[in-house]
Structures are given as C-alpha cells and as structure tokens.
Amino acid sequence: MAGMSPIFRRSEKKSPEERLVTLVGKPGCHLCDDAQEVIEKVCGEFGASWEKKDITQDEELYRLYWEQIPVVLVDGAQHDFWKVNEDRLRRALAG
C-alpha cells in the first residue's frame, strides 16, 4: 500500500509455531498447575513454544501480576489470568 503511513500498516501475522506462551506463576499454586496443563495441551496441538516464569524470582513480574497469578502471556501481552480458557488460547494461537 504505497503512500500509507506505517501506523496504518497491519503487522505480519505470526504462525502458531512462531508464538510464545508464558505462564507466570509460583511453586505450590494449584491454579498454576491447572494452567500449565492447559498450556501444554494447546501449545502441543499448535507446535507453539511455551515457558514458565516464577513470580517469586522476578521483582517486576511480582509487582505486575502478584494478585492475578497464574497469568498467561502470549508473545509478551497479557492473555488470561486465574483460569486459562482452553478455547480462547487456541483462538489466540491460531491468529
């Protein structure tokens, strides 16, 4: 689209394999364990990568999310907290 400002350009859509899901939680949290099961299942279906971050080991994550754990981020943006909705996560990864 010649002449369009970069502000109006759509970002390139990522494939599910290019997405990163992050679970922010803490050890001994049963909701975090439940969230991890959903994330492992859905990411496995899509071939998406996922990681787990311990809120007790990161001051910034603690400050941002302590009252919301578990928190799920997709490509660094907050997606869900407390309970992960499996279908909603699928839609987010599918684009």
PyRosetta script that sets phi, psi and omega in degrees:
from pyrosetta import init, pose_from_sequence

init()
pose = pose_from_sequence("MAGMSPIFRRSEKKSPEERLVTLVGKPGCHLCDDAQEVIEKVCGEFGASWEKKDITQDEELYRLYWEQIPVVLVDGAQHDFWKVNEDRLRRALAG")
pose.set_psi(1, 87.4)
pose.set_omega(1, -177.2)
pose.set_phi(2, -60.1)
pose.set_psi(2, 139.3)
pose.set_omega(2, 175.1)
pose.set_phi(3, 84.9)
pose.set_psi(3, -9.5)
pose.set_omega(3, 179.8)
pose.set_phi(4, -78.5)
pose.set_psi(4, 142.2)
pose.set_omega(4, 176.2)
pose.set_phi(5, -67.0)
pose.set_psi(5, 145.8)
pose.set_omega(5, 178.1)
pose.set_phi(6, -58.6)
pose.set_psi(6, -24.2)
pose.set_omega(6, 179.0)
pose.set_phi(7, -60.8)
pose.set_psi(7, -33.7)
pose.set_omega(7, -175.5)
pose.set_phi(8, -92.5)
pose.set_psi(8, -3.4)
pose.set_omega(8, 179.8)
pose.set_phi(9, -78.2)
pose.set_psi(9, 137.2)
pose.set_omega(9, 176.5)
pose.set_phi(10, -77.3)
pose.set_psi(10, 143.6)
pose.set_omega(10, 176.8)
pose.set_phi(11, -75.4)
pose.set_psi(11, 153.9)
pose.set_omega(11, -179.5)
pose.set_phi(12, -66.9)
pose.set_psi(12, 133.4)
pose.set_omega(12, -179.2)
pose.set_phi(13, -71.8)
pose.set_psi(13, 132.6)
pose.set_omega(13, 179.3)
pose.set_phi(14, -88.8)
pose.set_psi(14, 145.6)
pose.set_omega(14, 173.0)
pose.set_phi(15, -78.1)
pose.set_psi(15, 158.0)
pose.set_omega(15, 179.9)
pose.set_phi(16, -55.1)
pose.set_psi(16, -33.4)
pose.set_omega(16, -179.2)
pose.set_phi(17, -68.1)
pose.set_psi(17, -18.7)
pose.set_omega(17, 179.9)
pose.set_phi(18, -92.9)
pose.set_psi(18, -4.1)
pose.set_omega(18, -176.6)
pose.set_phi(19, -87.2)
pose.set_psi(19, 153.7)
pose.set_omega(19, 176.6)
pose.set_phi(20, -128.5)
pose.set_psi(20, 122.7)
pose.set_omega(20, 176.0)
pose.set_phi(21, -102.6)
pose.set_psi(21, 131.4)
pose.set_omega(21, 179.9)
pose.set_phi(22, -118.5)
pose.set_psi(22, 128.4)
pose.set_omega(22, 174.6)
pose.set_phi(23, -101.4)
pose.set_psi(23, 118.0)
pose.set_omega(23, 176.9)
pose.set_phi(24, -103.2)
pose.set_psi(24, 117.4)
pose.set_omega(24, -177.7)
pose.set_phi(25, -155.8)
pose.set_psi(25, -160.1)
pose.set_omega(25, 178.0)
pose.set_phi(26, -145.9)
pose.set_psi(26, 155.9)
pose.set_omega(26, 178.0)
pose.set_phi(27, -61.5)
pose.set_psi(27, 143.0)
pose.set_omega(27, 177.2)
pose.set_phi(28, 81.2)
pose.set_psi(28, 7.5)
pose.set_omega(28, -179.3)
pose.set_phi(29, -94.9)
pose.set_psi(29, 112.3)
pose.set_omega(29, -177.4)
pose.set_phi(30, -67.3)
pose.set_psi(30, -31.8)
pose.set_omega(30, 176.5)
pose.set_phi(31, -67.2)
pose.set_psi(31, -34.5)
pose.set_omega(31, 177.6)
pose.set_phi(32, -66.6)
pose.set_psi(32, -39.2)
pose.set_omega(32, 177.0)
pose.set_phi(33, -63.8)
pose.set_psi(33, -41.7)
pose.set_omega(33, 177.8)
pose.set_phi(34, -63.2)
pose.set_psi(34, -43.3)
pose.set_omega(34, 179.7)
pose.set_phi(35, -62.5)
pose.set_psi(35, -39.8)
pose.set_omega(35, -179.8)
pose.set_phi(36, -62.7)
pose.set_psi(36, -40.1)
pose.set_omega(36, 178.2)
pose.set_phi(37, -59.5)
pose.set_psi(37, -44.1)
pose.set_omega(37, 179.5)
pose.set_phi(38, -65.2)
pose.set_psi(38, -45.5)
pose.set_omega(38, -178.8)
pose.set_phi(39, -62.3)
pose.set_psi(39, -45.4)
pose.set_omega(39, 178.8)
pose.set_phi(40, -59.4)
pose.set_psi(40, -43.3)
pose.set_omega(40, -178.6)
pose.set_phi(41, -64.3)
pose.set_psi(41, -53.1)
pose.set_omega(41, -175.3)
pose.set_phi(42, -68.5)
pose.set_psi(42, -43.9)
pose.set_omega(42, 178.5)
pose.set_phi(43, -63.5)
pose.set_psi(43, -36.4)
pose.set_omega(43, 176.4)
pose.set_phi(44, -62.3)
pose.set_psi(44, -39.2)
pose.set_omega(44, 178.5)
pose.set_phi(45, -64.3)
pose.set_psi(45, -37.4)
pose.set_omega(45, -174.4)
pose.set_phi(46, -97.2)
pose.set_psi(46, -11.3)
pose.set_omega(46, -175.2)
pose.set_phi(47, 74.6)
pose.set_psi(47, 21.1)
pose.set_omega(47, 179.5)
pose.set_phi(48, -83.7)
pose.set_psi(48, 151.0)
pose.set_omega(48, 176.8)
pose.set_phi(49, -84.1)
pose.set_psi(49, 152.0)
pose.set_omega(49, 174.1)
pose.set_phi(50, -144.2)
pose.set_psi(50, 157.5)
pose.set_omega(50, 179.0)
pose.set_phi(51, -141.8)
pose.set_psi(51, 162.2)
pose.set_omega(51, -179.0)
pose.set_phi(52, -123.0)
pose.set_psi(52, 132.2)
pose.set_omega(52, 178.4)
pose.set_phi(53, -123.0)
pose.set_psi(53, 134.2)
pose.set_omega(53, -179.0)
pose.set_phi(54, -89.8)
pose.set_psi(54, 115.3)
pose.set_omega(54, -177.0)
pose.set_phi(55, -63.6)
pose.set_psi(55, -24.1)
pose.set_omega(55, -179.0)
pose.set_phi(56, -78.7)
pose.set_psi(56, -8.9)
pose.set_omega(56, -178.9)
pose.set_phi(57, -107.4)
pose.set_psi(57, 4.1)
pose.set_omega(57, -174.9)
pose.set_phi(58, -141.4)
pose.set_psi(58, 109.7)
pose.set_omega(58, -176.3)
pose.set_phi(59, -60.1)
pose.set_psi(59, -39.8)
pose.set_omega(59, -178.5)
pose.set_phi(60, -66.5)
pose.set_psi(60, -45.8)
pose.set_omega(60, 177.1)
pose.set_phi(61, -63.0)
pose.set_psi(61, -39.1)
pose.set_omega(61, 177.9)
pose.set_phi(62, -59.9)
pose.set_psi(62, -48.4)
pose.set_omega(62, -179.2)
pose.set_phi(63, -61.3)
pose.set_psi(63, -41.9)
pose.set_omega(63, -175.8)
pose.set_phi(64, -76.2)
pose.set_psi(64, -38.5)
pose.set_omega(64, -165.0)
pose.set_phi(65, -124.7)
pose.set_psi(65, 3.8)
pose.set_omega(65, -171.3)
pose.set_phi(66, -50.0)
pose.set_psi(66, -43.4)
pose.set_omega(66, -175.0)
pose.set_phi(67, -83.7)
pose.set_psi(67, 0.2)
pose.set_omega(67, -175.9)
pose.set_phi(68, -115.5)
pose.set_psi(68, -5.4)
pose.set_omega(68, -171.9)
pose.set_phi(69, -61.6)
pose.set_psi(69, 147.2)
pose.set_omega(69, -3.5)
pose.set_phi(70, -73.4)
pose.set_psi(70, 146.8)
pose.set_omega(70, 176.9)
pose.set_phi(71, -116.9)
pose.set_psi(71, 137.4)
pose.set_omega(71, 177.7)
pose.set_phi(72, -114.2)
pose.set_psi(72, 127.7)
pose.set_omega(72, 175.7)
pose.set_phi(73, -111.0)
pose.set_psi(73, 142.5)
pose.set_omega(73, 172.3)
pose.set_phi(74, -118.7)
pose.set_psi(74, 116.9)
pose.set_omega(74, -176.0)
pose.set_phi(75, 52.9)
pose.set_psi(75, 39.4)
pose.set_omega(75, 175.2)
pose.set_phi(76, 86.1)
pose.set_psi(76, -8.1)
pose.set_omega(76, 179.7)
pose.set_phi(77, -102.0)
pose.set_psi(77, 137.9)
pose.set_omega(77, -178.9)
pose.set_phi(78, -61.6)
pose.set_psi(78, 130.5)
pose.set_omega(78, -178.1)
pose.set_phi(79, -111.3)
pose.set_psi(79, -47.7)
pose.set_omega(79, -176.3)
pose.set_phi(80, -150.1)
pose.set_psi(80, 164.0)
pose.set_omega(80, 170.7)
pose.set_phi(81, -150.3)
pose.set_psi(81, 161.4)
pose.set_omega(81, -176.4)
pose.set_phi(82, 65.7)
pose.set_psi(82, -59.6)
pose.set_omega(82, -179.6)
pose.set_phi(83, -134.3)
pose.set_psi(83, 130.3)
pose.set_omega(83, -178.4)
pose.set_phi(84, -90.2)
pose.set_psi(84, 125.3)
pose.set_omega(84, 177.3)
pose.set_phi(85, -87.9)
pose.set_psi(85, 114.9)
pose.set_omega(85, -175.0)
pose.set_phi(86, -58.0)
pose.set_psi(86, -46.9)
pose.set_omega(86, -178.9)
pose.set_phi(87, -66.2)
pose.set_psi(87, -38.7)
pose.set_omega(87, 178.9)
pose.set_phi(88, -65.2)
pose.set_psi(88, -39.1)
pose.set_omega(88, 177.4)
pose.set_phi(89, -66.2)
pose.set_psi(89, -40.6)
pose.set_omega(89, 176.5)
pose.set_phi(90, -58.0)
pose.set_psi(90, -46.4)
pose.set_omega(90, -179.5)
pose.set_phi(91, -62.3)
pose.set_psi(91, -39.9)
pose.set_omega(91, -180.0)
pose.set_phi(92, -64.0)
pose.set_psi(92, -40.7)
pose.set_omega(92, -179.4)
pose.set_phi(93, -73.7)
pose.set_psi(93, -31.3)
pose.set_omega(93, 179.5)
pose.set_phi(94, -73.2)
pose.set_psi(94, -20.4)
pose.set_omega(94, 176.4)
pose.set_phi(95, 92.9)
pose.dump_pdb("model.pdb")
